């Protein structure tokens, strides 16, 4: 039963992260009005992700090296 609860919790966290990732992507690339509100929202998302995963930058793009 406990393992099932942990799996359910992990699935819920993954779903939340996917939705937050989509919102963060919208704020970065598609929102027309920028400004301080955008930064506040992104910081709030990052803080919440940090609480959920322990890694505030979990939704940030990772640099890739070629070669």
Backbone torsions as a table, in degrees:
resi	resn	phi	psi	omega
1	UNK	NA	-42.5	-179.1
2	UNK	-64.3	-40.0	179.3
3	UNK	-63.7	-39.4	177.7
4	UNK	-63.1	-41.3	177.6
5	UNK	-63.3	-41.5	179.4
6	UNK	-65.6	-39.9	178.6
7	UNK	-66.8	-39.7	178.0
8	UNK	-64.1	-43.3	178.7
9	UNK	-62.7	-43.1	179.2
10	UNK	-62.7	-40.4	178.3
11	UNK	-65.8	-39.5	178.4
12	UNK	-64.6	-43.1	179.1
13	UNK	-63.9	-43.3	179.2
14	UNK	-61.5	-40.4	178.1
15	UNK	-65.6	-43.2	177.3
16	UNK	-62.0	-42.5	179.2
17	UNK	-62.9	-38.9	178.8
18	UNK	-63.0	-44.3	179.1
19	UNK	-66.4	-42.8	178.2
20	UNK	-64.6	-35.8	176.6
21	UNK	-62.7	-41.6	177.6
22	UNK	-64.8	-41.6	178.2
23	UNK	-64.5	-43.6	179.5
24	UNK	-62.7	-41.6	178.1
25	UNK	-61.4	-43.0	176.9
26	UNK	-59.5	-46.3	-178.3
27	UNK	-63.3	-35.4	-177.9
28	UNK	-77.9	-46.5	-167.6
29	UNK	-107.1	-25.6	-169.1
30	UNK	-116.5	-20.3	-178.1
31	UNK	-71.1	132.5	-176.3
32	UNK	-81.1	-39.3	-178.7
33	UNK	-91.3	117.2	179.0
34	UNK	-92.5	-143.7	175.0
35	UNK	101.3	-169.2	-174.3
36	UNK	-65.6	-33.1	-179.6
37	UNK	-61.7	-41.0	178.8
38	UNK	-60.0	-45.7	-179.9
39	UNK	-64.4	-40.1	178.4
40	UNK	-62.4	-43.8	178.7
41	UNK	-63.6	-43.5	-179.5
42	UNK	-65.6	-39.9	177.5
43	UNK	-64.9	-39.6	178.1
44	UNK	-64.1	-42.6	177.4
45	UNK	-61.4	-47.5	-180.0
46	UNK	-60.9	-40.5	178.1
47	UNK	-62.7	-44.1	-179.3
48	UNK	-65.3	-42.5	177.5
49	UNK	-62.5	-38.1	177.3
50	UNK	-61.9	-38.5	176.9
51	UNK	-67.2	-38.5	-177.0
52	UNK	-74.6	-39.0	-171.3
53	UNK	-113.7	-17.8	-174.2
54	UNK	85.9	-1.1	179.5
55	UNK	-128.9	104.2	-177.3
56	UNK	-62.9	-23.5	-176.4
57	UNK	-100.9	18.9	-176.0
58	UNK	-60.1	-30.0	-179.8
59	UNK	-93.2	-5.4	-178.4
60	UNK	-72.5	148.8	176.9
61	UNK	-65.6	137.9	178.6
62	UNK	-95.4	139.0	178.0
63	UNK	-72.0	139.9	177.8
64	UNK	-116.5	137.0	178.3
65	UNK	-104.8	137.0	177.7
66	UNK	-97.4	143.8	173.0
67	UNK	93.3	NA	NA
